[in-house]
């Protein structure tokens, strides 16, 4: 994808966050999963940091080498025609300047957007100070603008997934952080782990900006989230874990019983081959 087409796709991706329909994004971890999601009809695809890291042979949490993550993302972008947004966790950098440099590299892989989260791996400071997190988003926005790509920045707020602060005050802190990240250049706020519908609806109204909700098995229907104003829904690593669960079951059956009964599949080899056939 040349830069002009990438910029055009990024602009269209941003507009998709403003309706009229909810933007439902599946999360791919390799070229095959990306092509299958595209073939199902999705008009944009996200990556999953966990899924990509595991497929590369590393634990999630910025353990996969940055160069390998960029290469894996490029393979996904190259495989599909629809826009791809990348999960780059906290930006793989200790400083805003390092985050900016990495944003330049991930955009060179052809993506139209990326996630940046404010969580850390530190038990004494599970989320970054809001000013620090906002500075990293601001640096990312400046890097994208300098590269001529109006990338969509999905700013992840980790208060809910990490249970930070008193529950009664968590909502106000999520709003404070969301507004700070929007002011720094984010396009969408991602309160990862937030599942309560009433709280989601309140957050959408308080921020008056696109909100991304992660869906799991048991989450209400996408139409219900659309009804309360959610702009974007993604599934994180759930599809990859579902696939891994099936592989685990097959492995146990093969090893423990020497049976092949589970080696049935709804997709045949010709179908998969066709996914990668040369297209005009």
C-alpha positions in Angstrom: 0.0 0.0 0.0 1.5 3.3 -1.0 1.4 6.3 1.4 -1.5 8.1 -0.4 -3.7 5.0 -0.2 -2.7 4.4 3.4 -3.6 7.9 4.3 -7.0 7.6 2.5 -7.7 4.3 4.3 -6.8 5.8 7.6 -9.2 8.7 7.1 -12.0 6.3 6.1 -11.2 4.2 9.2 -11.5 7.3 11.4 -14.9 8.2 9.9 -16.1 4.7 10.6 -15.7 5.5 14.4 -18.5 8.1 14.0 -21.3 5.9 12.8 -23.9 5.5 11.8 -23.1 1.9 12.6 -21.0 0.4 15.3 -17.5 -0.6 14.1 -17.0 -4.3 14.9 -13.4 -5.4 14.7 -12.1 -9.0 14.8 -8.5 -9.4 16.1 -6.2 -11.4 13.9 -2.8 -12.9 14.9 -1.4 -14.1 11.6 -2.1 -14.0 7.9 -4.5 -16.9 7.8 -6.7 -15.5 10.6 -6.7 -12.1 8.9 -7.7 -13.5 5.6 -10.5 -15.6 7.2 -11.9 -12.5 8.9 -11.7 -10.5 5.7 -13.4 -13.3 3.8 -16.2 -13.3 6.3 -16.9 -9.7 5.3 -15.2 -7.5 7.9 -14.3 -4.1 6.5 -11.4 -3.6 8.9 -9.2 -5.8 11.1 -7.3 -5.3 14.3 -4.4 -7.3 15.6 -4.1 -8.8 19.1 -0.9 -8.3 20.9 -1.3 -11.6 22.8 -2.1 -13.6 19.7 0.7 -12.1 17.7 3.2 -12.6 20.5 2.2 -16.3 21.1 2.3 -17.0 17.4 5.8 -15.6 17.4 6.8 -17.8 20.4 6.8 -15.2 23.2 4.6 -14.2 26.1 2.3 -11.2 25.8 3.4 -8.0 27.5 6.0 -6.6 25.1 8.2 -9.7 25.3 8.1 -10.3 21.5 11.0 -8.4 19.9 9.8 -5.2 18.4 11.3 -6.0 15.0 9.4 -9.3 14.9 6.1 -7.7 15.9 6.5 -5.1 13.1 7.3 -7.8 10.5 4.3 -9.9 11.6 2.1 -6.9 11.4 3.4 -6.2 7.9 2.6 -9.7 6.8 -1.0 -9.3 8.0 -1.3 -5.9 6.2 0.2 -7.4 3.0 -2.3 -10.3 3.1 -5.5 -8.4 3.2 -7.1 -5.5 1.4 -9.0 -4.0 4.3 -7.5 -1.5 6.7 -5.5 -3.0 9.7 -5.0 -1.4 13.1 -2.2 -2.7 15.3 -2.0 -3.4 19.0 1.4 -2.2 20.1 0.6 -2.4 23.8 2.2 0.5 25.6 4.3 1.6 22.6 7.4 -0.5 23.3 9.3 2.5 24.6 10.4 3.9 27.9 10.0 7.5 26.8 7.6 9.4 24.5 10.4 9.8 22.0 10.9 6.1 21.8 7.2 5.6 21.4 7.2 8.1 18.6 10.0 6.3 16.8 8.1 3.0 17.1 4.9 4.6 15.8 6.9 5.7 12.7 8.0 2.1 12.2 4.6 0.5 12.7 3.0 3.0 10.3 5.6 2.0 7.7 4.2 -1.5 8.0 1.0 -0.1 6.5 -1.4 0.1 9.4 -4.0 2.8 9.7 -4.1 3.0 13.5 -2.8 1.5 16.7 -3.6 1.0 20.3 -1.5 2.6 23.1 -2.3 1.5 26.7 -1.6 3.3 29.9 -1.0 0.1 32.0 2.4 -1.0 33.2 3.9 -4.3 34.4 4.7 -2.8 37.8 2.8 -3.9 40.8 3.5 -0.6 42.6 2.3 1.5 39.6 -0.1 -0.6 37.5 -1.1 2.5 35.4 1.1 5.4 34.3 0.5 8.8 35.7 -2.0 10.5 33.5 0.5 13.2 32.3 3.1 10.6 31.3 0.5 8.5 29.5 -0.8 11.6 27.7 2.7 12.6 26.7 3.2 9.3 25.0 0.0 9.7 23.1 1.0 13.2 22.1 4.3 12.0 20.8 2.6 9.2 18.9 0.2 11.7 17.2 3.0 14.0 16.3 4.9 11.1 14.7 1.8 10.0 12.7 1.2 13.5 11.5 4.8 14.0 10.5 4.6 10.8 8.5 1.5 12.1 6.7 -0.8 9.3 8.0 -3.9 10.4 9.9 -3.7 7.3 12.0 -6.5 6.4 14.5 -5.1 6.3 18.0 -7.1 4.0 20.3 -6.0 5.0 23.8 -6.5 2.1 26.3 -7.4 2.9 29.9 -6.4 0.0 32.1 -8.1 1.1 35.4 -10.8 -1.6 35.1 -8.8 -4.5 34.0 -6.2 -3.8 36.7 -8.8 -2.8 39.4 -7.0 0.4 40.1 -8.4 2.7 42.8 -11.6 2.5 44.7 -14.5 1.2 42.6 -16.6 4.3 43.5 -13.9 6.6 42.1 -12.8 4.6 39.2 -15.4 6.1 36.8 -14.3 9.6 37.5 -10.6 8.7 36.9 -11.5 6.9 33.7 -13.2 10.1 32.5 -10.3 12.2 33.5 -7.8 10.0 31.7 -10.0 9.7 28.7 -10.4 13.5 28.3 -6.6 13.9 28.8 -5.8 11.3 26.1 -8.3 12.9 23.7 -6.7 16.3 24.2 -3.3 14.7 23.6 -4.4 13.4 20.2 -6.3 10.1 20.7 -9.3 9.4 18.6 -11.0 6.7 20.6 -10.9 5.6 24.3 -10.6 2.0 25.2 -11.6 1.2 28.8 -10.3 -2.4 28.7 -12.2 -4.7 31.0 -15.2 -2.5 31.5 -18.3 -4.7 31.1 -21.1 -3.0 33.0 -23.6 -1.6 30.5 -24.8 1.3 32.7 -21.2 2.4 33.3 -20.3 2.1 29.6 -23.3 4.3 28.7 -22.3 6.9 31.3 -18.7 6.9 30.0 -19.8 7.4 26.4 -21.9 10.4 27.4 -19.2 11.8 29.6 -16.5 11.6 27.0 -18.6 12.6 24.0 -16.1 10.7 21.8 -15.7 7.3 20.3 -15.4 4.5 22.9 -14.1 1.0 22.2 -15.4 -1.9 24.3 -13.8 -5.4 24.4 -16.3 -8.2 23.9 -16.0 -11.7 25.4 -18.3 -14.8 25.4 -21.3 -13.6 27.4 -21.1 -10.0 26.4 -24.4 -8.6 25.2 -25.1 -8.3 21.5 -23.3 -5.7 19.4 -26.6 -4.1 18.7 -27.1 -3.4 22.4 -23.7 -1.7 22.6 -24.5 0.3 19.5 -27.8 1.4 21.1 -26.0 3.0 24.1 -23.5 4.8 21.8 -20.5 2.6 21.7 -18.5 3.3 18.5 -16.2 0.3 18.3 -16.1 -3.2 19.6 -13.1 -5.6 19.4 -12.5 -9.1 20.7 -8.9 -9.0 21.8 -7.3 -12.4 22.0 -10.6 -14.4 22.3 -10.6 -15.9 18.8 -7.0 -16.9 19.1 -7.7 -18.5 22.5 -10.7 -20.4 21.1 -8.4 -21.8 18.3 -5.8 -22.7 20.9 -8.5 -24.5 23.0 -9.4 -26.7 20.0 -5.7 -27.5 19.4 -5.3 -28.4 23.0 -8.3 -30.8 22.9 -7.0 -32.4 19.6 -3.5 -32.8 21.1 -4.9 -34.5 24.3 -7.1 -36.8 22.2 -4.2 -37.8 19.9 -1.7 -38.3 22.8 -3.9 -40.0 25.4 -6.1 -42.1 23.2 -4.4 -42.3 19.8 -7.7 -41.3 18.2 -8.2 -39.1 15.1 -11.9 -38.4 15.6 -11.4 -34.7 16.2 -9.5 -34.1 13.0 -12.6 -33.0 11.2 -12.8 -29.6 9.8 -15.4 -27.4 8.1 -12.7 -25.7 6.1 -10.9 -27.8 3.5 -7.4 -27.4 2.0 -8.7 -26.0 -1.3 -10.7 -23.3 0.6 -7.6 -22.2 2.5 -5.5 -22.2 -0.6 -8.1 -20.0 -2.3 -7.7 -17.4 0.5 -4.1 -16.9 -0.7 -4.6 -17.2 -4.4 -3.4 -14.2 -6.5 -6.1 -11.5 -6.6 -6.4 -8.7 -9.1 
